[in-house]
Amino acid sequence: QVQLVESGGGLVQAGGSLRLSCAASGSTFGINGMGWYRQAPGKERELVATISSGCSTNYADSVKGRFTISRDNAKNTVYLQMSSLKPEGTAVFYCNAHRRACGRDYEYWGQGTQVAVSS
């Protein structure tokens, strides 16, 4: 099992910045892709950004140029640096990780961290 714990959420004014962190613990051997998703009130969960074990990144069009995903494999931690935040970006942000072990694929989710952007 892998446990993902997010931190760094909070309330920020429009145009501001926040940095989210997600630390993985437990059976972290075999973790490859990690990422961030968000779910706004009344909406479905959506992809924000992903990063592979080789540090290839992918971003939703809505955050390109404003958000940066990175990871520290030694610390089993993934980060999301968010800048130029918009009020419509208010959402619960979830950390996601994929692990491959013994020929099987596993997916894990964190409990979420709230990001609120005031206008």
C-alpha positions in Angstrom: 0.0 0.0 0.0 1.0 3.6 -0.6 -0.2 6.5 1.4 -0.3 10.0 -0.1 -0.5 13.0 2.1 -1.0 16.5 0.5 -0.2 19.8 2.1 0.1 23.4 1.2 -3.5 24.3 0.4 -5.2 27.4 1.7 -6.8 30.7 0.9 -5.1 33.0 -1.5 -6.2 36.1 -3.4 -6.6 36.1 -7.2 -3.2 36.5 -8.8 -1.4 34.9 -5.9 0.7 31.8 -5.6 0.6 28.5 -3.7 2.8 25.5 -3.6 1.3 22.1 -2.9 3.3 19.1 -1.8 2.4 15.4 -1.8 4.5 12.9 0.2 4.3 9.3 -0.6 5.0 6.6 2.1 4.6 2.9 2.5 5.4 0.6 -0.4 6.8 3.4 -2.6 9.1 1.0 -4.6 7.7 0.9 -8.2 6.0 4.3 -8.1 6.2 5.8 -11.6 3.8 8.4 -12.7 2.5 11.0 -10.2 0.1 13.9 -10.7 -2.4 16.4 -9.4 -6.1 16.5 -10.1 -8.7 18.9 -8.8 -12.4 18.9 -8.2 -14.4 22.1 -8.1 -17.7 22.3 -6.4 -20.4 20.7 -8.5 -17.9 19.5 -11.1 -16.1 16.3 -11.9 -12.5 15.7 -11.0 -10.1 16.8 -13.7 -6.5 16.4 -14.5 -4.2 19.3 -13.6 -0.7 18.0 -14.3 1.3 14.8 -14.3 4.9 13.9 -14.2 6.5 10.6 -15.1 9.4 8.9 -13.3 11.6 10.4 -16.0 10.2 13.8 -15.3 8.2 14.2 -18.5 5.3 16.5 -17.7 1.8 17.1 -19.0 -0.5 19.9 -18.1 -4.2 20.8 -18.6 -4.5 23.6 -21.1 -6.1 25.8 -18.4 -3.0 25.8 -16.3 -0.2 25.8 -18.8 2.2 28.6 -18.2 1.0 29.2 -14.7 1.5 25.8 -12.9 4.7 23.8 -12.6 4.8 20.2 -11.5 8.0 18.7 -10.1 9.1 15.7 -8.1 11.9 14.7 -5.7 12.3 11.0 -6.1 14.6 10.7 -3.1 11.9 12.1 -0.9 9.0 10.4 -2.8 7.4 13.8 -3.1 5.6 15.6 -5.9 5.0 19.4 -5.9 2.7 21.7 -7.7 3.8 25.3 -7.9 0.7 27.4 -8.8 0.9 31.1 -9.8 -1.5 33.6 -11.2 -4.3 31.8 -9.5 -7.9 32.6 -10.6 -11.1 32.4 -8.5 -12.4 29.7 -10.8 -9.4 27.6 -9.7 -11.0 27.1 -6.3 -11.1 23.3 -5.8 -10.0 20.4 -3.8 -6.6 19.2 -5.1 -5.8 15.5 -5.1 -2.5 13.8 -5.4 -2.3 10.7 -7.6 0.3 8.0 -8.0 0.7 4.9 -10.1 2.8 2.0 -9.0 3.8 -1.1 -10.9 4.8 -4.1 -8.9 5.1 -7.8 -9.9 3.4 -7.2 -13.2 0.4 -5.4 -11.8 -0.6 -1.7 -11.8 -1.9 0.1 -8.8 -3.3 3.6 -8.4 -3.5 5.7 -5.2 -5.1 8.9 -4.2 -4.5 11.3 -1.4 -7.3 12.7 0.8 -7.2 16.1 -0.9 -6.2 19.6 0.1 -8.5 22.6 -0.3 -7.4 25.6 -2.4 -9.6 28.7 -2.3 -9.0 31.7 -4.5 -10.7 34.9 -3.6 -11.5 37.6 -6.1 
